[in-house]
Amino acid sequence: MIEKNSKIEIDLELYAAEGKKVPKGQKYKIKVDRVKYITEQETMKGREILQLSGKTPVERFQLNQRLRGGKVVKVEYDEIVDFTAPGIEKFMTIPLDQTEGGF
């Protein structure tokens, strides 16, 4: 028997693939670099997603969001990502090269 207040796990990648609307107030399974993480937060900042996926210090990584249809957009560190927004498939990180002109 399912409790009235129990939350279901929403896999954003599957919902995006099927074109389904993501419900509010649930658990969200987000994919970052082929690994899935579960959060109960509907929104997270870019830096929080990087921290969740162990990409620290966050300043050494760029976070990109892939949307349904293949569009990829950069997510800034303080940009808020709403997991209930339609079409979010997954997130990808890119290590930023910290070296300057090494000759």
C-alpha positions in Angstrom: 0.0 0.0 0.0 1.4 3.4 -1.0 1.4 6.1 1.6 -0.3 9.3 0.7 2.9 11.4 1.3 5.3 9.0 -0.4 7.2 10.4 -3.3 7.9 8.6 -6.5 11.3 8.6 -8.2 11.2 10.5 -11.5 13.9 9.6 -14.0 14.3 12.9 -15.9 16.0 11.1 -18.8 13.1 8.7 -19.4 10.5 11.5 -18.9 12.3 13.6 -21.5 12.6 10.7 -24.0 8.8 10.1 -23.6 7.9 13.8 -23.7 6.1 13.5 -20.3 5.5 16.4 -18.0 7.6 16.1 -14.8 5.5 16.4 -11.7 6.4 18.7 -8.8 7.2 17.5 -5.3 8.8 14.2 -6.1 12.3 12.6 -6.0 14.3 13.3 -9.1 16.8 11.0 -10.7 19.3 13.1 -12.6 22.1 11.8 -14.8 25.5 13.4 -14.7 28.3 11.9 -16.8 26.6 8.4 -17.1 25.9 8.2 -13.3 22.4 8.7 -11.9 21.8 10.7 -8.6 18.6 11.1 -6.7 17.5 14.4 -5.1 14.3 15.6 -3.5 15.1 19.2 -4.6 13.0 20.5 -7.5 15.7 23.0 -8.3 19.5 23.1 -7.9 22.2 25.6 -8.8 24.8 24.5 -11.3 27.4 24.4 -8.5 25.2 22.1 -6.4 24.8 19.6 -9.3 28.6 19.6 -9.7 29.0 19.0 -5.9 26.4 16.2 -5.9 28.4 14.5 -8.7 31.7 14.9 -6.8 33.1 17.5 -9.3 35.1 19.6 -6.8 36.4 22.2 -6.7 33.5 23.2 -9.0 35.6 26.0 -10.6 37.6 23.3 -12.4 34.5 22.1 -14.3 31.9 23.3 -16.7 28.4 22.0 -16.5 26.3 21.4 -19.6 22.7 20.4 -19.8 21.4 18.2 -22.7 17.8 18.8 -23.7 15.4 16.6 -25.6 16.3 16.9 -29.3 20.0 17.1 -28.7 20.4 20.8 -27.7 23.2 21.3 -25.2 23.4 24.5 -23.1 25.9 25.6 -20.6 24.8 25.9 -17.0 26.4 28.7 -15.0 27.5 28.0 -11.3 24.8 30.2 -9.8 22.1 29.4 -12.5 19.1 27.6 -11.1 18.0 24.4 -12.9 14.4 23.5 -12.5 14.0 19.7 -12.8 10.3 20.0 -13.5 11.1 22.0 -16.7 10.3 19.9 -19.8 12.9 18.1 -21.8 15.9 17.9 -19.5 17.7 14.6 -20.4 21.0 14.7 -18.6 24.0 16.8 -17.5 27.6 16.5 -18.7 30.8 18.0 -17.2 33.9 19.2 -18.9 37.1 19.6 -16.9 38.6 23.0 -17.4 42.3 23.2 -18.1 44.0 25.2 -15.4 47.3 25.5 -17.1 48.2 28.7 -18.9 50.4 28.6 -22.0 52.9 25.9 -20.9 55.8 26.1 -23.3 
